[in-house]
Amino acid sequence: MLLAAPRFALPETVGEALSALAERPDAVVVAGGTEVMPDLLWRVRTAAGFVSLRRVGALRGTSRDGDELVVGAGTPVAALVDAEAGALAAAARSLGTPLVRTEATIGGNVVSALPYRNMLPALLALDARLELTSDTGRRTVAFDGFTTAPGVTRLGEGELLTAVRLPTRPCFSDYVKIGRRNAQYVATVSAAVVSRNGAVRLAFGNAGPVPLRSDAVDVVATALLDGRAGPDDLRAAVADAVDPPEDTVASAAYRRHALGVLATRLVVRAQVDAGLGS
Amino acid sequence: MTELLEPRAMGQGLVRRDGVAKVRGTATYAFETPAERPAHCALVQATVARGRVTAIDTAAAEALDGVLAVVTVFTAERLASVEDAELAALQTAEVAFRGQVVGLVLAETSETAREAADLVEVTYDEQPHDSELRADRDDLYTPEKVNPGFETDTAEGDVAAAMATAHATVDHTYSTATYHNNPLEPHATTALWDPAGDGFLTLWDSTQGVHPSRATVCQVLGLPQDHVQVVAPHVGGGFGSKGTPHVNVVLAAMAARVLPGRAVKLALTRQQMFSLAGYRTPTIQHVQVAADAEGRLSAIAIDVVEQTSKVKEFAEQTGVPTRMMYASPNRRTTHRLAALDLPVNSWMRAPGECPGMFGPEVALDELAHDLGIDPVELRIRNEPEVDPETGKPWSSRHLVECLREGAERFGWTGRDPRPGVRREGGWLVGTGVASSVYPTMRMADSTALIRFEAGRYAVEIGAADIGTGTWTTLPQIAADALDVPVDDVEVRIGDTRYPIASVAGGSSGLNTWGSAVVEAARAFRGEYGTDPADGDEMETGVDQAAQDEDHAAYAFGAQFVEARVDADTGEIRVPRHLGVFAAGRIVNPRTARSQFVGAMTMGLSMALHENSLLDPRSGHVVNHDLAEYHISVNADVGDLQAHWLDEHDPWVNAMGTKGIGEIGITGAAAAVANAVWHATGVRVRDLPITLDALLPSLP
């Protein structure tokens, strides 16, 4: 049977979840199930067992901790569509359908770690930190570098992603994606921006095997913001920095070009926000 | 000429009689048919594209708790007829395409059935397969006929000579992609084999026609018609893919015969629909057009290359609309097929007209630009007085009026013909037009019964409502034919217990069933007058002898599209899409609009989104789910309008209807492609139009 009881755990606390995971080291952790369940039905994934986080109430919801916003890893994407950080809100709003957004969680988006996932460029641009919890305690790591390959992260064995922490210092941030449809599509490419105190930080989705950002790009983006560089300079810097995939949806060349366009658009929006442009 | 019914109920936008049940979820679809302790069926599919099954190990599957039976190509009952190879389920170990069914599992639950199906181990002797359609293949062949019986090739005059001497010519190759029908409701059946006596089979099936479906099942299984009942009160879309029974229906019946007395449920998964439920062939269309300086055509030709499955020939009649659409002394149409190791292609909304109104309608746009003639005007200048193909007069033809009214409503007048010069913000803006056409058909077989019951009129006919509105529109016709208020009419459809009805296909449903209802109503009144006794009844078939053969009968239309293309990314938006149709009498404006705008959206989807991607290495459509097979979503549709002319056609049938289910998809993709060209100056001749096809050449 697909869901034989001994292989399926439905913990209600983080502690129970960690125990369940310890008992089933090969289990797949399921939150909203919007990726795992289709995979199972389509037989592109098998699992030795499941630990469902659906009933772990402590993983849902947002709170403030000093100058950080703490978003529980089990918080559904639908709860973020009006987030204060524009990039987070825009990425949440354009993810899937209302039904998917209601089920899909921010933690699932992070741990699934596919380069086209909506939330990832937003989190990277916002310089998010991840709270990882295990039997032995809790550690906090930067999201930058957390993903090491498509679908692969630095999450340790027996460890759960329990929260995403975002700086609340005022900034302008936004997110854009391109696809063939006008809604309900995986990003052909995507980008997010954070502009704070005259410095720009950009991040890109489906621009390489992992969510991608580059100091070199940000230097040019910052220069574009205050008029020391032109759009072509930023496009060239982005083209140098990214390594996008080629598939049936779009060519690598198209993606490279479009990423430059998105970067420029986002910096222009940041300019307008800062009263520097029109 | 037919005496047209006086419209009273007809023409009213009555709400759907089944609407409340559907919205509340109480309308019963095939899979949901109540059954006590039903067994569930799951399919085992071939994982090679060609070869032979050498062994099947079912031990692990059979050992699974809850598994009731496993049937394979080696153990299945022998069918009475294997003439239709698509339907010869489990009759051979030969694998003709990837995804072919080689076994089935019956279990207590659907989860167990699927799990067990996964555990069935199939060993193959795999052979090389051939699944690539190319126009330069040296083994293309000429089918005897094209669907459903048209001549394969036609020629009149000398196209080559006209091309050589014309003032202007267009000579290009256009292509359409592979498309899968993808109705929302998957193909599903609840089947019950009653062991009493000789056996009686009931199929609650998602079908476009209960009687045609029964006839096929009876032939394949060797059963008498009165031993089989097919029931389909509600169908969640078909688009042709439920117009003929596919192998799933035969498999459901076979599965039921394994478990006599117990209902068996079989629903194809979305992924299985991509290999078992039909699809539209990709087409390669070489189009030639020649004209004088005023735009009058001297030649029009289309040479089509497309595919068929090796298992069963289906030759889509892609060249057919070119035969009758415009006046031209020199004309040629040809069809050539590549027979491939692929699943069986079949009907999909407007087979023939849908792909066949892409290449030629884009070619006309190219000709209009080359000649400096407005594309609306170019079409008007080539309006034929009679059907160019047969020489018959039109039953009615109002293409010119559709073009003019559409141009007026759309604001076409004064359009700047230059491509790629209008910018609004970062968007390049353009508009395009194309014509639509669909033949008016009426099937030979349909009978209606009218009975006076407790002061009301019951109309019984095995018609289908595949979302088109038959539950609502057939009473409107019956009410007018009987000259009673529509509330006094109850219809009973979707069941072979009622008199025989033709398939809901070829946009012929209401034309045919309505004709039968009118005949029955007239006979009823003739027999019983206006004051019948309770229980008086009359059963009459559609009067095929009265079918007009002296006129060419078609519905026509014109579609106008505004496209916006992002100058930096090539992203395409269609903020406006307007169609005007001349499709005979519209029985119910509410349900009619739904069909028109639905089909237009499907055409938009064909232009920009839908594309079944075949991996020729595996013979497999890789994007076989709705996450990756993109269909236009609500956010892709802007201001979408369907209008129609008040057209009276005395030749087609007693209602004056022409059928409206398919015409809206024809020409729609061409109108989008023409608008994208006008916006950007980039002529994309291969569908779908993608961002990266546009980007390198954007101004």
Interface residues (C-beta under 8 A of the other chain):
Chain A: M1 L2 L3 P38 L41 W42 R43 I178 R180 R181 N182 A183 Q184 Y185 V186 T188 T248 A250 S251 A253 Y254 H257 A258 V261 L262
Chain B: D65 E111 T112 E115 D118 T269 Q271 D568 T569 G570 E571 R573 L608 H609 L613 V622 N623 D625 A627 H630 S632 V633 N634 A635 D636 P688 T690 L691 D692 L695
